Amino acid sequence: MQPEPQQPSDPYSQGYSTPPPPTNYYQQQPGYSQPQMQPPPGQPQYTQPPMGTPPMGVQAGYPSAPGSVLPPPIPPAKQGGNLGVILGVVVGLVVVLGVAAVLLIPKLTGDDDDPQAGGGDPETSASDEPEPSEEPSEEASEEPTDDGGDSGATLDGWGTPVNSDDFEANSPEGAALTYRLASDTDDDAALQSVVCASPSDNMQFDVDWELEYEGGNFGFLLWSMSKEVSGATQVWVGWTMDDLPPDTQDDLDSGYTFTAVEESGAWKLCDVEY
């Protein structure tokens, strides 16, 4: 067997003097042009549209996609379109409020100064007012004074108040003032001298208390006054915050109320209420 002939490394170098055919045969042949495609009879000839022209059925400005038709573009919103309306409303409110203030403020501030604001003639209104009476009122005559207690009655039913600086000893007020002054200064003899022969239990308890314990000796100005109640004489004694005669029920609540009787021409104390 004979060996197979060896394949040459370059097939064109041995007996192949023709170069290989070109990649595009029609473009390499001299004198040959590529045939043009003609449309069939009865159909319109198609021309290539220029670059940038959107396909048919697609709006400009949107990217085209195969098989899809996009809606027309939404026009952009106008910027600042409502600003003029808002400014107009604000200006209108300011004008309305300014006019209202101009109309209302003079009426509100001018009522006190306008003599016609009361609805009548100022001279007629002044003439309708009652003239002050020249006679002193009864209430003014009953007001207490600082003359030491000689100003008259200050409370319903009570007599004229007297104070501890100037009083008559042999009187209901004098007996009550003597008792309270003696209790403050620990004058037991003076205290017992104004107690009746048959005191009540309350009165006897108070006497024993005052004799057993020392008094405060505060030195307050004391006031006393009396009145008749169902045939019995009641006498009040105490002090006031301003050292003036008592003129209210609150003043009477801070003192003592004794029942005074007359024994052998001298006034004595037989009962006490706090």
Residue pairs with C-beta under 8 A, 6 or more apart in sequence:
8 14
12 18
12 19
12 20
21 28
22 28
26 32
26 34
27 34
39 45
39 46
54 60
54 62
54 64
55 64
57 69
58 64
58 69
58 70
59 70
59 71
59 72
59 73
61 73
62 70
62 73
110 117
111 117
115 122
116 122
118 125
141 152
142 152
142 153
142 154
143 151
143 154
143 247
144 151
144 154
144 161
144 244
144 245
144 247
145 151
146 244
148 162
148 163
148 165
148 166
149 160
149 161
149 162
149 163
149 166
149 223
149 245
150 160
151 160
151 245
152 160
153 159
153 160
154 161
154 245
154 246
154 247
155 225
155 246
155 247
155 248
155 249
155 252
157 227
157 228
157 229
158 225
158 226
158 227
158 236
159 225
159 226
159 227
160 225
161 223
161 224
161 225
161 245
161 246
162 168
162 173
162 177
162 223
162 224
162 225
163 221
163 222
163 223
163 224
163 245
164 177
164 180
164 181
164 221
164 222
164 223
164 224
165 221
167 173
167 174
167 177
167 224
168 174
169 175
169 178
170 265
170 266
170 267
171 267
172 224
172 226
172 233
172 235
172 258
172 260
172 267
173 224
173 225
173 226
173 235
173 237
174 224
174 267
175 194
175 235
175 258
175 260
175 267
175 268
175 269
176 224
176 235
176 236
176 237
176 256
176 258
176 260
176 269
177 222
177 224
177 237
178 190
178 191
178 193
178 194
179 191
179 194
179 195
179 237
179 258
179 269
180 222
180 237
180 256
181 187
181 190
181 222
182 188
182 189
182 190
182 191
182 194
182 210
183 191
183 210
183 215
184 215
184 216
184 217
184 218
184 219
185 215
185 217
186 214
186 215
186 217
188 211
191 207
191 210
191 211
192 207
192 211
194 267
194 268
194 269
195 203
195 207
195 268
195 269
195 270
196 203
196 261
196 263
196 268
196 269
196 270
197 263
197 268
198 270
199 207
199 269
199 270
199 271
200 259
200 270
200 271
200 272
202 271
202 272
202 273
203 258
203 269
203 270
203 271
203 272
206 272
220 239
220 243
221 239
221 243
222 237
222 238
222 239
223 237
223 238
223 239
223 240
223 245
223 246
224 235
224 236
224 237
224 238
225 235
225 236
225 246
226 233
226 234
226 235
226 236
226 260
227 233
227 234
228 234
232 259
233 259
233 260
233 261
234 257
234 258
234 259
234 260
235 257
235 258
235 259
235 260
235 269
236 246
236 252
236 255
236 256
236 257
236 258
237 255
237 256
237 258
238 246
238 251
238 252
238 254
238 255
238 256
239 254
239 255
240 246
240 251
240 254
246 252
256 272
256 273
256 274
257 272
257 273
257 274
258 269
258 270
258 271
258 272
258 273
259 269
259 270
259 271
259 272
260 267
260 268
260 269
260 270
261 267
261 268
261 270
262 268
